[in-house]
Each structure stands twice: as structure tokens, then as C-alpha cells.
Amino acid sequence: MSRFSVPDMHCGHCKAKIEDALLEADGGAELAFDMEKREVTVDSVLETGEVVDTIKSAGYAATELG
């Protein structure tokens, strides 16, 4: 499970775009969104770089948090 900062995620539409992209890449992924902190937690078979690239493909920059 990894946590990512997505600073430009500020509304439900942003969340839905990111969620759709991640679930398309891994239909079994478990996602948790913290809109206040603009973070997403991802439990997935995808590697960290793949998660970042998938979020980027949805139009948002992402950085893994420690």
C-alpha cells in the first residue's frame, strides 16, 4: 500500500478521473482518497511508477509520500 500526494486534486470530478484511471489499470485496486490533504492511498499490484504514470495519464501530477 502506498500513499501519493496529488496537489491538483481538489474536487469530486478530479477524484473520479483519478479513480477511473487507476481502476482501469488495476480493477482490483483498493483506493482511499483524502480530499482535504489531496492524497490518495493505493493498494494495488501496480508498481509505484505505474501508479504515478496512471495518475499523470488522468491529467494530474503525483508524488509518492514516505
PQR file with spaces between the fields and no chain letter, atoms N, CA, C, O and H, PARSE charges and radii, in Angstrom:
ATOM       1  N    MET     1       0.851   -1.170    0.000 -0.4000 1.5000
ATOM       2  CA   MET     1       0.000    0.000    0.000 -0.0000 2.0000
ATOM       3  C    MET     1       0.896    1.233    0.000  0.5500 1.7000
ATOM       4  O    MET     1       1.856    1.311    0.767 -0.5500 1.4000
ATOM       5  N    SER     2       0.580    2.186   -0.857 -0.4000 1.5000
ATOM       6  CA   SER     2       1.373    3.404   -0.973 -0.0000 2.0000
ATOM       7  C    SER     2       0.458    4.617   -0.955  0.5500 1.7000
ATOM       8  O    SER     2      -0.706    4.555   -1.351 -0.5500 1.4000
ATOM       9  H    SER     2      -0.200    2.122   -1.480  0.4000 1.0000
ATOM      10  N    ARG     3       1.023    5.724   -0.482 -0.4000 1.5000
ATOM      11  CA   ARG     3       0.279    6.979   -0.382 -0.0000 2.0000
ATOM      12  C    ARG     3       0.924    7.994   -1.320  0.5500 1.7000
ATOM      13  O    ARG     3       2.147    8.091   -1.409 -0.5500 1.4000
ATOM      14  H    ARG     3       1.969    5.775   -0.160  0.4000 1.0000
ATOM      15  N    PHE     4       0.071    8.752   -2.020 -0.4000 1.5000
ATOM      16  CA   PHE     4       0.547    9.703   -3.015 -0.0000 2.0000
ATOM      17  C    PHE     4      -0.073   11.074   -2.786  0.5500 1.7000
ATOM      18  O    PHE     4      -1.257   11.195   -2.472 -0.5500 1.4000
ATOM      19  H    PHE     4      -0.923    8.673   -1.947  0.4000 1.0000
ATOM      20  N    SER     5       0.746   12.097   -2.949 -0.4000 1.5000
ATOM      21  CA   SER     5       0.267   13.473   -2.941 -0.0000 2.0000
ATOM      22  C    SER     5      -0.160   13.821   -4.360  0.5500 1.7000
ATOM      23  O    SER     5       0.576   13.597   -5.321 -0.5500 1.4000
ATOM      24  H    SER     5       1.707   11.999   -3.205  0.4000 1.0000
ATOM      25  N    VAL     6      -1.371   14.375   -4.472 -0.4000 1.5000
ATOM      26  CA   VAL     6      -1.890   14.812   -5.776 -0.0000 2.0000
ATOM      27  C    VAL     6      -2.389   16.245   -5.573  0.5500 1.7000
ATOM      28  O    VAL     6      -3.583   16.466   -5.370 -0.5500 1.4000
ATOM      29  H    VAL     6      -1.969   14.556   -3.691  0.4000 1.0000
ATOM      30  N    PRO     7      -1.468   17.221   -5.630 -0.5600 1.5000
ATOM      31  CA   PRO     7      -1.803   18.588   -5.230  0.2800 2.0000
ATOM      32  C    PRO     7      -2.905   19.259   -6.040  0.5500 1.7000
ATOM      33  O    PRO     7      -3.565   20.166   -5.532 -0.5500 1.4000
ATOM      34  N    ASP     8      -3.122   18.840   -7.279 -0.4000 1.5000
ATOM      35  CA   ASP     8      -4.160   19.470   -8.103 -0.0000 2.0000
ATOM      36  C    ASP     8      -5.522   18.787   -7.994  0.5500 1.7000
ATOM      37  O    ASP     8      -6.459   19.171   -8.694 -0.5500 1.4000
ATOM      38  H    ASP     8      -2.586   18.103   -7.691  0.4000 1.0000
ATOM      39  N    MET     9      -5.645   17.788   -7.133 -0.4000 1.5000
ATOM      40  CA   MET     9      -6.924   17.095   -6.925 -0.0000 2.0000
ATOM      41  C    MET     9      -7.727   17.902   -5.903  0.5500 1.7000
ATOM      42  O    MET     9      -7.422   17.890   -4.710 -0.5500 1.4000
ATOM      43  H    MET     9      -4.884   17.476   -6.564  0.4000 1.0000
ATOM      44  N    HIS    10      -8.749   18.599   -6.383 -0.4000 1.5000
ATOM      45  CA   HIS    10      -9.467   19.491   -5.474 -0.0000 2.0000
ATOM      46  C    HIS    10     -10.988   19.331   -5.484  0.5500 1.7000
ATOM      47  O    HIS    10     -11.688   20.041   -4.763 -0.5500 1.4000
ATOM      48  H    HIS    10      -8.996   18.609   -7.352  0.4000 1.0000
ATOM      49  N    CYS    11     -11.503   18.406   -6.296 -0.4000 1.5000
ATOM      50  CA   CYS    11     -12.960   18.261   -6.346 -0.0000 2.0000
ATOM      51  C    CYS    11     -13.339   16.815   -6.672  0.5500 1.7000
ATOM      52  O    CYS    11     -12.480   15.982   -6.960 -0.5500 1.4000
ATOM      53  H    CYS    11     -10.934   17.829   -6.882  0.4000 1.0000
ATOM      54  N    GLY    12     -14.613   16.543   -6.623 -0.4000 1.5000
ATOM      55  CA   GLY    12     -15.106   15.205   -6.909 -0.0000 2.0000
ATOM      56  C    GLY    12     -14.818   14.755   -8.331  0.5500 1.7000
ATOM      57  O    GLY    12     -14.592   13.569   -8.575 -0.5500 1.4000
ATOM      58  H    GLY    12     -15.311   17.220   -6.389  0.4000 1.0000
ATOM      59  N    HIS    13     -14.823   15.692   -9.269 -0.4000 1.5000
ATOM      60  CA   HIS    13     -14.510   15.352  -10.664 -0.0000 2.0000
ATOM      61  C    HIS    13     -13.061   14.881  -10.783  0.5500 1.7000
ATOM      62  O    HIS    13     -12.772   13.906  -11.476 -0.5500 1.4000
ATOM      63  H    HIS    13     -15.006   16.655   -9.071  0.4000 1.0000
ATOM      64  N    CYS    14     -12.158   15.580  -10.101 -0.4000 1.5000
ATOM      65  CA   CYS    14     -10.737   15.179  -10.096 -0.0000 2.0000
ATOM      66  C    CYS    14     -10.609   13.766   -9.530  0.5500 1.7000
ATOM      67  O    CYS    14      -9.938   12.912  -10.110 -0.5500 1.4000
ATOM      68  H    CYS    14     -12.393   16.372   -9.538  0.4000 1.0000
ATOM      69  N    LYS    15     -11.254   13.533   -8.405 -0.4000 1.5000
ATOM      70  CA   LYS    15     -11.207   12.227   -7.743 -0.0000 2.0000
ATOM      71  C    LYS    15     -11.708   11.141   -8.695  0.5500 1.7000
ATOM      72  O    LYS    15     -11.091   10.083   -8.822 -0.5500 1.4000
ATOM      73  H    LYS    15     -11.800   14.226   -7.934  0.4000 1.0000
ATOM      74  N    ALA    16     -12.823   11.407   -9.357 -0.4000 1.5000
ATOM      75  CA   ALA    16     -13.419   10.414  -10.258 -0.0000 2.0000
ATOM      76  C    ALA    16     -12.494   10.095  -11.432  0.5500 1.7000
ATOM      77  O    ALA    16     -12.384    8.935  -11.828 -0.5500 1.4000
ATOM      78  H    ALA    16     -13.325   12.266   -9.254  0.4000 1.0000
ATOM      79  N    LYS    17     -11.830   11.102  -11.991 -0.4000 1.5000
ATOM      80  CA   LYS    17     -10.910   10.862  -13.111 -0.0000 2.0000
ATOM      81  C    LYS    17      -9.746    9.983  -12.675  0.5500 1.7000
ATOM      82  O    LYS    17      -9.357    9.057  -13.387 -0.5500 1.4000
ATOM      83  H    LYS    17     -11.919   12.045  -11.669  0.4000 1.0000
ATOM      84  N    ILE    18      -9.194   10.278  -11.500 -0.4000 1.5000
ATOM      85  CA   ILE    18      -8.064    9.501  -10.982 -0.0000 2.0000
ATOM      86  C    ILE    18      -8.517    8.087  -10.642  0.5500 1.7000
ATOM      87  O    ILE    18      -7.837    7.115  -10.970 -0.5500 1.4000
ATOM      88  H    ILE    18      -9.510   11.030  -10.922  0.4000 1.0000
ATOM      89  N    GLU    19      -9.662    7.977   -9.985 -0.4000 1.5000
ATOM      90  CA   GLU    19     -10.203    6.669   -9.614 -0.0000 2.0000
ATOM      91  C    GLU    19     -10.449    5.811  -10.853  0.5500 1.7000
ATOM      92  O    GLU    19     -10.071    4.640  -10.883 -0.5500 1.4000
ATOM      93  H    GLU    19     -10.214    8.766   -9.718  0.4000 1.0000
ATOM      94  N    ASP    20     -11.076    6.384  -11.866 -0.4000 1.5000
ATOM      95  CA   ASP    20     -11.352    5.641  -13.104 -0.0000 2.0000
ATOM      96  C    ASP    20     -10.058    5.153  -13.755  0.5500 1.7000
ATOM      97  O    ASP    20      -9.980    4.009  -14.203 -0.5500 1.4000
ATOM      98  H    ASP    20     -11.383    7.335  -11.843  0.4000 1.0000
ATOM      99  N    ALA    21      -9.050    6.016  -13.806 -0.4000 1.5000
ATOM     100  CA   ALA    21      -7.780    5.644  -14.438 -0.0000 2.0000
ATOM     101  C    ALA    21      -7.097    4.513  -13.677  0.5500 1.7000
ATOM     102  O    ALA    21      -6.601    3.564  -14.284 -0.5500 1.4000
ATOM     103  H    ALA    21      -9.113    6.945  -13.441  0.4000 1.0000
ATOM     104  N    LEU    22      -7.071    4.612  -12.351 -0.4000 1.5000
ATOM     105  CA   LEU    22      -6.409    3.582  -11.548 -0.0000 2.0000
ATOM     106  C    LEU    22      -7.152    2.252  -11.625  0.5500 1.7000
ATOM     107  O    LEU    22      -6.526    1.195  -11.713 -0.5500 1.4000
ATOM     108  H    LEU    22      -7.474    5.383  -11.857  0.4000 1.0000
ATOM     109  N    LEU    23      -8.479    2.300  -11.593 -0.4000 1.5000
ATOM     110  CA   LEU    23      -9.249    1.058  -11.661 -0.0000 2.0000
ATOM     111  C    LEU    23      -9.201    0.440  -13.059  0.5500 1.7000
ATOM     112  O    LEU    23      -9.337   -0.775  -13.203 -0.5500 1.4000
ATOM     113  H    LEU    23      -8.987    3.158  -11.522  0.4000 1.0000
ATOM     114  N    GLU    24      -9.010    1.261  -14.079 -0.4000 1.5000
ATOM     115  CA   GLU    24      -8.833    0.719  -15.429 -0.0000 2.0000
ATOM     116  C    GLU    24      -7.490   -0.016  -15.520  0.5500 1.7000
ATOM     117  O    GLU    24      -7.384   -1.051  -16.179 -0.5500 1.4000
ATOM     118  H    GLU    24      -8.899    2.248  -13.961  0.4000 1.0000
ATOM     119  N    ALA    25      -6.472    0.527  -14.856 -0.4000 1.5000
ATOM     120  CA   ALA    25      -5.143   -0.096  -14.869 -0.0000 2.0000
ATOM     121  C    ALA    25      -5.095   -1.343  -13.996  0.5500 1.7000
ATOM     122  O    ALA    25      -4.390   -2.301  -14.315 -0.5500 1.4000
ATOM     123  H    ALA    25      -6.558    1.367  -14.321  0.4000 1.0000
ATOM     124  N    ASP    26      -5.848   -1.333  -12.888 -0.4000 1.5000
ATOM     125  CA   ASP    26      -5.907   -2.478  -11.967 -0.0000 2.0000
ATOM     126  C    ASP    26      -7.295   -2.512  -11.346  0.5500 1.7000
ATOM     127  O    ASP    26      -7.568   -1.809  -10.373 -0.5500 1.4000
ATOM     128  H    ASP    26      -6.421   -0.555  -12.629  0.4000 1.0000
ATOM     129  N    GLY    27      -8.164   -3.330  -11.911 -0.4000 1.5000
ATOM     130  CA   GLY    27      -9.545   -3.421  -11.448 -0.0000 2.0000
ATOM     131  C    GLY    27      -9.699   -3.883  -10.016  0.5500 1.7000
ATOM     132  O    GLY    27     -10.756   -3.691   -9.416 -0.5500 1.4000
ATOM     133  H    GLY    27      -7.942   -3.901  -12.701  0.4000 1.0000
ATOM     134  N    GLY    28      -8.663   -4.492   -9.455 -0.4000 1.5000
ATOM     135  CA   GLY    28      -8.722   -4.963   -8.076 -0.0000 2.0000
ATOM     136  C    GLY    28      -8.097   -4.008   -7.078  0.5500 1.7000
ATOM     137  O    GLY    28      -7.993   -4.329   -5.894 -0.5500 1.4000
ATOM     138  H    GLY    28      -7.804   -4.648   -9.942  0.4000 1.0000
ATOM     139  N    ALA    29      -7.680   -2.838   -7.543 -0.4000 1.5000
ATOM     140  CA   ALA    29      -7.033   -1.867   -6.649 -0.0000 2.0000
ATOM     141  C    ALA    29      -8.016   -1.374   -5.594  0.5500 1.7000
ATOM     142  O    ALA    29      -9.207   -1.210   -5.860 -0.5500 1.4000
ATOM     143  H    ALA    29      -7.764   -2.578   -8.505  0.4000 1.0000
ATOM     144  N    GLU    30      -7.497   -1.143   -4.396 -0.4000 1.5000
ATOM     145  CA   GLU    30      -8.276   -0.520   -3.329 -0.0000 2.0000
ATOM     146  C    GLU    30      -7.742    0.890   -3.160  0.5500 1.7000
ATOM     147  O    GLU    30      -6.541    1.098   -2.990 -0.5500 1.4000
ATOM     148  H    GLU    30      -6.530   -1.277   -4.180  0.4000 1.0000
ATOM     149  N    LEU    31      -8.652    1.858   -3.207 -0.4000 1.5000
ATOM     150  CA   LEU    31      -8.272    3.264   -3.189 -0.0000 2.0000
ATOM     151  C    LEU    31      -8.946    3.978   -2.031  0.5500 1.7000
ATOM     152  O    LEU    31     -10.103    3.710   -1.707 -0.5500 1.4000
ATOM     153  H    LEU    31      -9.628    1.689   -3.345  0.4000 1.0000
ATOM     154  N    ALA    32      -8.207    4.892   -1.410 -0.4000 1.5000
ATOM     155  CA   ALA    32      -8.768    5.746   -0.367 -0.0000 2.0000
ATOM     156  C    ALA    32      -8.315    7.174   -0.658  0.5500 1.7000
ATOM     157  O    ALA    32      -7.124    7.434   -0.830 -0.5500 1.4000
ATOM     158  H    ALA    32      -7.267    5.110   -1.673  0.4000 1.0000
ATOM     159  N    PHE    33      -9.266    8.085   -0.712 -0.4000 1.5000
ATOM     160  CA   PHE    33      -8.971    9.477   -1.041 -0.0000 2.0000
ATOM     161  C    PHE    33      -9.134   10.360    0.188  0.5500 1.7000
ATOM     162  O    PHE    33     -10.097   10.216    0.941 -0.5500 1.4000
ATOM     163  H    PHE    33     -10.233    7.874   -0.572  0.4000 1.0000
ATOM     164  N    ASP    34      -8.190   11.274    0.389 -0.4000 1.5000
ATOM     165  CA   ASP    34      -8.287   12.313    1.413 -0.0000 2.0000
ATOM     166  C    ASP    34      -8.254   13.637    0.662  0.5500 1.7000
ATOM     167  O    ASP    34      -7.187   14.157    0.335 -0.5500 1.4000
ATOM     168  H    ASP    34      -7.408   11.391   -0.223  0.4000 1.0000
ATOM     169  N    MET    35      -9.437   14.169    0.396 -0.4000 1.5000
ATOM     170  CA   MET    35      -9.531   15.380   -0.414 -0.0000 2.0000
ATOM     171  C    MET    35      -8.937   16.587    0.308  0.5500 1.7000
ATOM     172  O    MET    35      -8.363   17.467   -0.335 -0.5500 1.4000
ATOM     173  H    MET    35     -10.303   13.747    0.661  0.4000 1.0000
ATOM     174  N    GLU    36      -9.063   16.639    1.620 -0.4000 1.5000
ATOM     175  CA   GLU    36      -8.527   17.771    2.377 -0.0000 2.0000
ATOM     176  C    GLU    36      -7.006   17.842    2.259  0.5500 1.7000
ATOM     177  O    GLU    36      -6.435   18.920    2.087 -0.5500 1.4000
ATOM     178  H    GLU    36      -9.529   15.925    2.142  0.4000 1.0000
ATOM     179  N    LYS    37      -6.360   16.683    2.353 -0.4000 1.5000
ATOM     180  CA   LYS    37      -4.896   16.630    2.243 -0.0000 2.0000
ATOM     181  C    LYS    37      -4.437   16.479    0.794  0.5500 1.7000
ATOM     182  O    LYS    37      -3.247   16.582    0.497 -0.5500 1.4000
ATOM     183  H    LYS    37      -6.823   15.808    2.492  0.4000 1.0000
ATOM     184  N    ARG    38      -5.395   16.235   -0.106 -0.4000 1.5000
ATOM     185  CA   ARG    38      -5.104   15.992   -1.524 -0.0000 2.0000
ATOM     186  C    ARG    38      -4.152   14.809   -1.682  0.5500 1.7000
ATOM     187  O    ARG    38      -3.106   14.898   -2.325 -0.5500 1.4000
ATOM     188  H    ARG    38      -6.362   16.152    0.135  0.4000 1.0000
ATOM     189  N    GLU    39      -4.556   13.706   -1.073 -0.4000 1.5000
ATOM     190  CA   GLU    39      -3.771   12.476   -1.103 -0.0000 2.0000
ATOM     191  C    GLU    39      -4.649   11.297   -1.506  0.5500 1.7000
ATOM     192  O    GLU    39      -5.861   11.297   -1.289 -0.5500 1.4000
ATOM     193  H    GLU    39      -5.406   13.634   -0.550  0.4000 1.0000
ATOM     194  N    VAL    40      -4.014   10.305   -2.091 -0.4000 1.5000
ATOM     195  CA   VAL    40      -4.694    9.051   -2.408 -0.0000 2.0000
ATOM     196  C    VAL    40      -3.809    7.905   -1.930  0.5500 1.7000
ATOM     197  O    VAL    40      -2.597    7.897   -2.148 -0.5500 1.4000
ATOM     198  H    VAL    40      -3.030   10.305   -2.268  0.4000 1.0000
ATOM     199  N    THR    41      -4.444    6.941   -1.275 -0.4000 1.5000
ATOM     200  CA   THR    41      -3.753    5.733   -0.841 -0.0000 2.0000
ATOM     201  C    THR    41      -4.169    4.616   -1.784  0.5500 1.7000
ATOM     202  O    THR    41      -5.354    4.416   -2.050 -0.5500 1.4000
ATOM     203  H    THR    41      -5.428    6.948   -1.098  0.4000 1.0000
ATOM     204  N    VAL    42      -3.177    3.895   -2.284 -0.4000 1.5000
ATOM     205  CA   VAL    42      -3.416    2.885   -3.315 -0.0000 2.0000
ATOM     206  C    VAL    42      -2.863    1.546   -2.849  0.5500 1.7000
ATOM     207  O    VAL    42      -1.682    1.429   -2.522 -0.5500 1.4000
ATOM     208  H    VAL    42      -2.214    4.057   -2.068  0.4000 1.0000
ATOM     209  N    ASP    43      -3.734    0.530   -2.823 -0.4000 1.5000
ATOM     210  CA   ASP    43      -3.320   -0.851   -2.570 -0.0000 2.0000
ATOM     211  C    ASP    43      -3.555   -1.584   -3.886  0.5500 1.7000
ATOM     212  O    ASP    43      -4.693   -1.859   -4.263 -0.5500 1.4000
ATOM     213  H    ASP    43      -4.693    0.625   -3.089  0.4000 1.0000
ATOM     214  N    SER    44      -2.461   -1.895   -4.577 -0.4000 1.5000
ATOM     215  CA   SER    44      -2.571   -2.381   -5.947 -0.0000 2.0000
ATOM     216  C    SER    44      -1.391   -3.264   -6.304  0.5500 1.7000
ATOM     217  O    SER    44      -0.351   -3.241   -5.644 -0.5500 1.4000
ATOM     218  H    SER    44      -1.536   -1.671   -4.270  0.4000 1.0000
ATOM     219  N    VAL    45      -1.573   -4.044   -7.362 -0.4000 1.5000
ATOM     220  CA   VAL    45      -0.461   -4.829   -7.908 -0.0000 2.0000
ATOM     221  C    VAL    45       0.463   -3.950   -8.744  0.5500 1.7000
ATOM     222  O    VAL    45       1.554   -4.380   -9.116 -0.5500 1.4000
ATOM     223  H    VAL    45      -2.417   -4.063   -7.898  0.4000 1.0000
ATOM     224  N    LEU    46       0.039   -2.725   -9.043 -0.4000 1.5000
ATOM     225  CA   LEU    46       0.857   -1.808   -9.829 -0.0000 2.0000
ATOM     226  C    LEU    46       2.077   -1.357   -9.033  0.5500 1.7000
ATOM     227  O    LEU    46       2.000   -1.163   -7.820 -0.5500 1.4000
ATOM     228  H    LEU    46      -0.848   -2.375   -8.741  0.4000 1.0000
ATOM     229  N    GLU    47       3.192   -1.193   -9.717 -0.4000 1.5000
ATOM     230  CA   GLU    47       4.396   -0.635   -9.104 -0.0000 2.0000
ATOM     231  C    GLU    47       4.181    0.863   -8.879  0.5500 1.7000
ATOM     232  O    GLU    47       3.317    1.474   -9.508 -0.5500 1.4000
ATOM     233  H    GLU    47       3.255   -1.350  -10.703  0.4000 1.0000
ATOM     234  N    THR    48       4.970    1.446   -7.982 -0.4000 1.5000
ATOM     235  CA   THR    48       4.846    2.867   -7.660 -0.0000 2.0000
ATOM     236  C    THR    48       4.896    3.735   -8.915  0.5500 1.7000
ATOM     237  O    THR    48       4.060    4.622   -9.088 -0.5500 1.4000
ATOM     238  H    THR    48       5.672    0.950   -7.471  0.4000 1.0000
ATOM     239  N    GLY    49       5.858    3.489   -9.778 -0.4000 1.5000
ATOM     240  CA   GLY    49       5.983    4.275  -11.006 -0.0000 2.0000
ATOM     241  C    GLY    49       4.774    4.147  -11.908  0.5500 1.7000
ATOM     242  O    GLY    49       4.385    5.106  -12.576 -0.5500 1.4000
ATOM     243  H    GLY    49       6.538    2.769   -9.637  0.4000 1.0000
ATOM     244  N    GLU    50       4.178    2.966  -11.930 -0.4000 1.5000
ATOM     245  CA   GLU    50       2.976    2.750  -12.739 -0.0000 2.0000
ATOM     246  C    GLU    50       1.798    3.545  -12.180  0.5500 1.7000
ATOM     247  O    GLU    50       0.995    4.086  -12.940 -0.5500 1.4000
ATOM     248  H    GLU    50       4.493    2.187  -11.387  0.4000 1.0000
ATOM     249  N    VAL    51       1.697    3.613  -10.852 -0.4000 1.5000
ATOM     250  CA   VAL    51       0.626    4.401  -10.231 -0.0000 2.0000
ATOM     251  C    VAL    51       0.806    5.874  -10.590  0.5500 1.7000
ATOM     252  O    VAL    51      -0.148    6.536  -10.997 -0.5500 1.4000
ATOM     253  H    VAL    51       2.350    3.174  -10.235  0.4000 1.0000
ATOM     254  N    VAL    52       2.029    6.388  -10.440 -0.4000 1.5000
ATOM     255  CA   VAL    52       2.312    7.788  -10.771 -0.0000 2.0000
ATOM     256  C    VAL    52       1.991    8.058  -12.240  0.5500 1.7000
ATOM     257  O    VAL    52       1.370    9.072  -12.562 -0.5500 1.4000
ATOM     258  H    VAL    52       2.804    5.850  -10.109  0.4000 1.0000
ATOM     259  N    ASP    53       2.406    7.163  -13.129 -0.4000 1.5000
ATOM     260  CA   ASP    53       2.135    7.335  -14.561 -0.0000 2.0000
ATOM     261  C    ASP    53       0.643    7.286  -14.866  0.5500 1.7000
ATOM     262  O    ASP    53       0.158    8.020  -15.727 -0.5500 1.4000
ATOM     263  H    ASP    53       2.910    6.340  -12.868  0.4000 1.0000
ATOM     264  N    THR    54      -0.080    6.425  -14.167 -0.4000 1.5000
ATOM     265  CA   THR    54      -1.526    6.310  -14.380 -0.0000 2.0000
ATOM     266  C    THR    54      -2.232    7.580  -13.924  0.5500 1.7000
ATOM     267  O    THR    54      -3.120    8.080  -14.615 -0.5500 1.4000
ATOM     268  H    THR    54       0.314    5.828  -13.468  0.4000 1.0000
ATOM     269  N    ILE    55      -1.843    8.101  -12.769 -0.4000 1.5000
ATOM     270  CA   ILE    55      -2.431    9.359  -12.290 -0.0000 2.0000
ATOM     271  C    ILE    55      -2.084   10.487  -13.261  0.5500 1.7000
ATOM     272  O    ILE    55      -2.923   11.339  -13.557 -0.5500 1.4000
ATOM     273  H    ILE    55      -1.122    7.695  -12.208  0.4000 1.0000
ATOM     274  N    LYS    56      -0.850   10.489  -13.753 -0.4000 1.5000
ATOM     275  CA   LYS    56      -0.425   11.501  -14.727 -0.0000 2.0000
ATOM     276  C    LYS    56      -1.254   11.402  -16.002  0.5500 1.7000
ATOM     277  O    LYS    56      -1.605   12.422  -16.595 -0.5500 1.4000
ATOM     278  H    LYS    56      -0.169    9.797  -13.513  0.4000 1.0000
ATOM     279  N    SER    57      -1.570   10.178  -16.428 -0.4000 1.5000
ATOM     280  CA   SER    57      -2.371    9.998  -17.647 -0.0000 2.0000
ATOM     281  C    SER    57      -3.785   10.556  -17.481  0.5500 1.7000
ATOM     282  O    SER    57      -4.455   10.873  -18.464 -0.5500 1.4000
ATOM     283  H    SER    57      -1.285    9.349  -15.946  0.4000 1.0000
ATOM     284  N    ALA    58      -4.231   10.672  -16.227 -0.4000 1.5000
ATOM     285  CA   ALA    58      -5.543   11.262  -15.947 -0.0000 2.0000
ATOM     286  C    ALA    58      -5.460   12.789  -15.887  0.5500 1.7000
ATOM     287  O    ALA    58      -6.478   13.470  -15.763 -0.5500 1.4000
ATOM     288  H    ALA    58      -3.687   10.414  -15.429  0.4000 1.0000
ATOM     289  N    GLY    59      -4.222   13.323  -15.979 -0.4000 1.5000
ATOM     290  CA   GLY    59      -4.049   14.773  -16.020 -0.0000 2.0000
ATOM     291  C    GLY    59      -3.554   15.399  -14.734  0.5500 1.7000
ATOM     292  O    GLY    59      -3.648   16.614  -14.565 -0.5500 1.4000
ATOM     293  H    GLY    59      -3.395   12.769  -16.080  0.4000 1.0000
ATOM     294  N    TYR    60      -3.024   14.586  -13.815 -0.4000 1.5000
ATOM     295  CA   TYR    60      -2.614   15.096  -12.507 -0.0000 2.0000
ATOM     296  C    TYR    60      -1.205   14.635  -12.160  0.5500 1.7000
ATOM     297  O    TYR    60      -0.833   13.493  -12.427 -0.5500 1.4000
ATOM     298  H    TYR    60      -2.947   13.598  -13.952  0.4000 1.0000
ATOM     299  N    ALA    61      -0.427   15.527  -11.566 -0.4000 1.5000
ATOM     300  CA   ALA    61       0.899   15.153  -11.074 -0.0000 2.0000
ATOM     301  C    ALA    61       0.730   14.429   -9.750  0.5500 1.7000
ATOM     302  O    ALA    61      -0.170   14.748   -8.972 -0.5500 1.4000
ATOM     303  H    ALA    61      -0.729   16.456  -11.349  0.4000 1.0000
ATOM     304  N    ALA    62       1.593   13.455   -9.493 -0.4000 1.5000
ATOM     305  CA   ALA    62       1.539   12.702   -8.236 -0.0000 2.0000
ATOM     306  C    ALA    62       2.955   12.427   -7.757  0.5500 1.7000
ATOM     307  O    ALA    62       3.870   12.212   -8.552 -0.5500 1.4000
ATOM     308  H    ALA    62       2.323   13.195  -10.125  0.4000 1.0000
ATOM     309  N    THR    63       3.113   12.440   -6.442 -0.4000 1.5000
ATOM     310  CA   THR    63       4.392   12.133   -5.816 -0.0000 2.0000
ATOM     311  C    THR    63       4.142   11.147   -4.695  0.5500 1.7000
ATOM     312  O    THR    63       3.235   11.342   -3.886 -0.5500 1.4000
ATOM     313  H    THR    63       2.370   12.614   -5.796  0.4000 1.0000
ATOM     314  N    GLU    64       4.941   10.083   -4.638 -0.4000 1.5000
ATOM     315  CA   GLU    64       4.794    9.122   -3.548 -0.0000 2.0000
ATOM     316  C    GLU    64       5.232    9.772   -2.249  0.5500 1.7000
ATOM     317  O    GLU    64       6.235   10.484   -2.204 -0.5500 1.4000
ATOM     318  H    GLU    64       5.678    9.925   -5.296  0.4000 1.0000
ATOM     319  N    LEU    65       4.472    9.522   -1.193 -0.4000 1.5000
ATOM     320  CA   LEU    65       4.819   10.005    0.141 -0.0000 2.0000
ATOM     321  C    LEU    65       5.467    8.873    0.910  0.5500 1.7000
ATOM     322  O    LEU    65       5.107    7.711    0.721 -0.5500 1.4000
ATOM     323  H    LEU    65       3.657    8.943   -1.229  0.4000 1.0000
ATOM     324  N    GLY    66       6.415    9.191    1.770 -0.4000 1.5000
ATOM     325  CA   GLY    66       7.164    8.196    2.530 -0.0000 2.0000
ATOM     326  C    GLY    66       6.403    7.296    3.400  0.5500 1.7000
ATOM     327  O    GLY    66       6.988    6.439    4.063 -0.5500 1.4000
ATOM     328  H    GLY    66       6.708   10.135    1.923  0.4000 1.0000
